[in-house]
Amino acid sequence: AKTLYDRLLSYGNDVGLFAEEIDPTSGAALGNFPQAFTHIGVIDAGVDLTAALLHRRPLSGPLAQRVATAQQMQRNER
């Protein structure tokens, strides 16, 4: 999960702002910029991930499902 989160952060610009979407092929920022809803999701995911790492507990609930889906998609890209 941390690797995927770090990968997500790499799509921000030089001051950490994100667009509404990311082109899956090129990584280019698409849509509205900066996009508040995107930032809320990034912050929420960071808080959840940090809590899981600090408490050394497995991820559960919607975050765990999203991570599992992202990992499966990453495996399918190979």
SULQUI-V242052 format. One record per residue. N is the residue number from 0. NEAR is the number of other C-alpha atoms within 10 Angstrom. Layout:
n->N near->NEAR
n->N near->NEAR
//
This chain:
n->0 near->18
n->1 near->12
n->2 near->8
n->3 near->13
n->4 near->14
n->5 near->11
n->6 near->11
n->7 near->13
n->8 near->15
n->9 near->13
n->10 near->17
n->11 near->17
n->12 near->12
n->13 near->8
n->14 near->6
n->15 near->11
n->16 near->15
n->17 near->26
n->18 near->20
n->19 near->15
n->20 near->16
n->21 near->16
n->22 near->10
n->23 near->8
n->24 near->6
n->25 near->7
n->26 near->11
n->27 near->12
n->28 near->18
n->29 near->12
n->30 near->12
n->31 near->11
n->32 near->13
n->33 near->16
n->34 near->14
n->35 near->14
n->36 near->12
n->37 near->16
n->38 near->17
n->39 near->11
n->40 near->11
n->41 near->15
n->42 near->12
n->43 near->13
n->44 near->15
n->45 near->16
n->46 near->12
n->47 near->12
n->48 near->19
n->49 near->13
n->50 near->13
n->51 near->15
n->52 near->14
n->53 near->8
n->54 near->9
n->55 near->9
n->56 near->9
n->57 near->9
n->58 near->16
n->59 near->11
n->60 near->7
n->61 near->9
n->62 near->15
n->63 near->14
n->64 near->12
n->65 near->13
n->66 near->17
n->67 near->13
n->68 near->12
n->69 near->14
n->70 near->14
n->71 near->11
n->72 near->11
n->73 near->11
n->74 near->9
n->75 near->8
n->76 near->7
n->77 near->5
//
